């Protein structure tokens, strides 16, 4: 013990650096592996167990496990996802890959934001700075039962099964810089600035090129009501059957014309294909019954790239290359789906309007239904 104290006294600078590095490493391990679980067990789990529901908690141990569990789960009234964007994306993908997807997709989904990235949280719940209060508010909103239907993106490659997303697909300089944030953990609050700064000086201008093909928007299907219509009376059912029996035969359907694909060569700093789930600006949100995919391609000066990266919240500028489309083809790219990294491949992106129901706050629901 005396020898250890003598070493610390003689080499106090190295000892101080070692203690700081050890504490930062321990904090990183805690945030990565234990923080989300502790937040759920202390703030959300007691409320769920006291609500009167029969709650079955399943803890995932490795990446992709939630996707496999949702492909096998049976006989459940609702699904609650406690995690971040990655966990939610796995649950949505596993749910929509099921053979009985038409019936199982009607099960409402609750989202408790516990991850580092919780993109859908700002759509479903009011913004609360304190993490604990935000988790409690989200849990109580799930128990109140208010739901809203959201769009889903179906992203399919050439060989693999489709992946589903609720926010969108990103490809470009901002996405590449954000994916390297974990490498600068030792810089603490300066990691965002350092990440964008090093990314800019490593390669500028950062130009990404892709071949895009898209279709025009299609009519959005009407939202289905949860209430079942009452069964008509006996005489009304008899009259309806007689009317169908004596009615004239149906006219032959006119063959559909082949769809016309518009092709464009994109060259930009950032390309995003996203749903309107995160778009709460009602002046921008398309009115009427149109299902669309906002596509944004834009270029930036290096000073704008540094400034937006330093601020930490990227506001996409208005661009003339804004398209609203149906199925989508994207080639030669490196992208993120709901902030989860995927290898480069050519993909087809298709919008599934009003595909899933999510629990939400009543105030947020009123804002989206204006």
N, C-alpha and C positions, 0 to 999 in steps of 0.2 A: 504494500500500500504506500509506504514511504517512497519507494522507487517510482511509482506511478505519479505521485504528487510532485516529485522532483522533476520528472520529465515534462509534466504540464507546465510547471513554473519556468523551466528553461526554454521551452518551445511553445510559448503561449499563443503566438500567431497561428501556427499550424493547428494547435488544439482548437482554437476558436473557429477556424475554417472547417475543421472536421465536424465539430458539433453542429454548425449551421447546415452543412451538407447533409448530415445524418437526420436532422430535424426536418429539412425540406423533403428528403426521400421518404421519411416515415409519413409525412403529411400527404405526399403524392400517392403512396400505397393505400392509405386510409380512404382518401377521396375516390380512388379507383375501385376498391373492392368492398369497403365496409360502410361508407357514408350513406349510400342509398338505402341499404338494408336497415340501418339504424333509424333513419328518418321514417321509413315505413312502419317499423315495429313500434315506434314511440308515438307517432302522430296519426297515422291512418288506420292501422290494424285495430286498435281499441274501438274506434268509432264503428268500423264495419262489424265487429263481433257484437257490439251492443245494439246494433240496428234491428236485430231479429232475423236477419238472413242466415241461411246455412252457408257459411263461407268456407271455401276450400282454397288454402294458400299454397301455391306451387312456386318454389324458388328455383331459378335457372342457375346452372353451374358453368355453362360454356356457351359460346356464341352459336346461334342457330338452334338452340334447344327449344325456345319458345315457338319457333316455326313448326317443329316436329310435333310438339304437344298439341297445337291447335288443329293439326290434321287428324288427331286421334280423339280429341275430347268429344263427349256426348252428354246429352241431357243436362243442359245448363240454361238458366234464364237470362243471365247477363255475364259479360266478361269485363273484368277490371284489369287494366294494364298499369302497373306501377313501375316506372322507369323513365327512360328518355326516348329520343327519336329512334334509336336503333332497336330497342325492345318493341316499340309500337309498330315499327315497320315489319319486324318479324311476325308479330301477331296478325297483322292485316294480311301479310303474304300467306301465312299458313291457313288463315280462315278462308281466303278466296281461292286457294288451290284445292279445296275439298270437292268431292264429287257431288255432294248435296249443297252446293254453294247457294242456290236459289232460296233454300229454306234457312240455312245457317246464317246467311248474311243479314237476316232480319233481326238477329239478336243484338240488342244495344251494347255499346262498348263504352266503358268509363276509362278515363285517362287521369292518373295521378302523377304529376310531373316530379320526378326524382333525379333525372339525369342532368348532365352538363348542358345538353341541348334539348330544349322542350319547345319546338317550333309551334306545335298545335295548341299549346297552352294559352297563348295570347288570343286565340280565336274562341276557345271554349269558356275561359274564365277571365275575370278582371285582373288587371296587373297589380300585384302585391309584391313589394320589395322583400319583405321578410319571408324566408323560405318556409318556415314552420307554418305561418298563417296561410300561406298560399296552398300548402298541402292539405291543411284542415278544410279550407274553403272548397277545394276541388272535391274532397271526399264527401262533404255535406251536399254539394251540388249533385253528385251522383245519386245520393239517397233521396233527393227531392224528386227525381224522375223526369226532369225536363230534358228533351232530346231534340237534336237537329240532324238533318241528313247532309252528308258531305260527299264531295266528289272524290274519286280515286283514280290514279294513273296506273294503267297496266303497261309495264315495260318488259318487252320480250326480246331476247336475243336469238341468234341463229340456232343454237343447240340447247341451251338451258331452259328450264321452266320459267314462266313469267314471274317477275317481281312486281309488287304493288306498293304504291307510295301515296301518301295523303297530302304532301306538300309539293314536291317536285323534283326535278333533275337539274343539277348544276354542273357546268363545265367551263373552266377558264382559270384566269389568274387568281381571282379571289378564292376560288375553291381550292386551288393548289396551295396557296398560302395558308388557308385555314387548316388544311390537313396536316401541316407541319407544326402546329402550335405545341403539341406535346413534346417535341424535341427541345423546346426552349423553356421547359418548366423551371429550370434553375434561375431564370430571370424574373420570376414572380410576376408582378403587375406590368412589367415592361415586355412580356413575351409577345403580346399582340403587335406592338410597334416594331420590335426586332424582327418578327416573322415577316411582315410586309416589307420592311426595309431591305432585308437580305434577299428576299425573293425578287425585288425590283432590281437590285444591283447585280444579281446573278445573271439575269437575262432581261433586256429591254430593247425594243418593244416586245412585249409578250403577245403574239398574234396566234390565234387558234382558228384553223380553217376546217370547215365541215360541209358536206353535201346534204342539203335539207330538201325533203319532198313532203308536201302537206296537202290536205283537202280542206275545203271550206267548212264553216260551222254547220252543224245539224240541229234540228229541233230537240229541245230538252224534254224528256218525258215528264208527265205531270207527277207531282209528289203524291204518293199513296197515303191514304188516311189510315190511322191505326184502328179506327172504329169499323166494325163489320156492319154492313147495311142490314136492316131487318128483312126477314124472309117474306116475300109477297104472299098474299092469300091464295086459297085454292083456285077460285075462279080466275084470278089474274094469271096464274100459272097455266091453266087450261087454255085460256085465250092466247097466250104467248106461244104455246105449242102449235095451236091451230094456225096462227099467223105464219109461223115458220114453215108449216107443212104446205100451205097454199100459196106461199110467196113465190115470185118468179125466180128462176135459177140465177145464180150469181154470174156476173159478167166476167169474161176471161181477163185476167190481169195482163196489162201491157208490159212487155219485157223492159227491164230497167236498162237505161243507157250506161255504158261503162263510165266509171268515175274518172274524172280528169285530175291528175296530180300536177300541182305547181312545183317546180324545182327552182332552187336558188343556191348559189354558192356563198356561204357566210364566212366572213373574216372579221374577227372581233376579239376583244379582250375577255369578254364573258358572254356565255350563252346560257339562258335559263328557260326551262320548260316547266311550268308550274300550274297547279290548280288555283282556283279562286278561294280556297279555304282560308288562306292567310290574308286575303285582300278585303279589308273592312272598309275601304273608301267607297261609299255607295255611289259617288259620282263617276267612278271608274268601272265599277262592277256592272256588267251588261244586264240591261233590263229585258223583260220578256222571257221567252222560252227558248233560249239559244244555249247550246253546250259548246264551250270553246276552250282552247288551250292557249294561254298567253305565251308567246315566244318573244323573247327580248334578246337582241344582239347589239352590243354597244362597244365603243372604243373610248379609251380615256388617256389623258396626258399623264405623265409620270407623277406630277405633283398631286393630281387628283387621286391617283392610286395610293400614294403615301397618306394623304389626308384622310381618305375614307378608311384606310386600314388602321390609322391611329385612333380615329373616333371609335371604331369597333362596330358600328352599325352601318351597313352598306345600303345606301339609297340609290336605286337604279335610276339613271336619268332617262328622260323621255327620248325615244329613239324612233326614227322613221322605219326601222326594221321590226315593227311590232305586228305580229300576225296572230289571228285566232283560227285555230284549225282543229281537225279531227285526227285520225291516225297519223303518225309521224315517223320519219326515218332519219336517223342520225348516224353518221359514219365517222370513223377515224377520230375517236375521242377518248378522253379520260374523264370520268364523271363521278358525281356523288348522288345517291338516291336517298332522300330524307337524311342528309348529312352522314350517310354511310358510304364508304369508298367501294367502288366496283372496278374491275379491270376493263380495259378498252375493248369495245366490240361494237358492231353495228346493231342498232336496236330499233324496234318499232314501239312507238308510244301512242297509246290509245286512251281517251278519256271515258271513264265509266261514271256518268252523272248520277248523283244522288244514290250512291251504291251502299253506303254504310250509315248507321245511326250512332251518334255519339251523345253521351250525356253532357249537358252544358249548363251554365248559369242562366237564370231566367232573363236577366238584363241583356246578356249577349244574344240570346235567342230573339228578343224583340228587335235588337239592332239589325240582325241578319234578315228579319222578315219584313222590314219596312218596304 
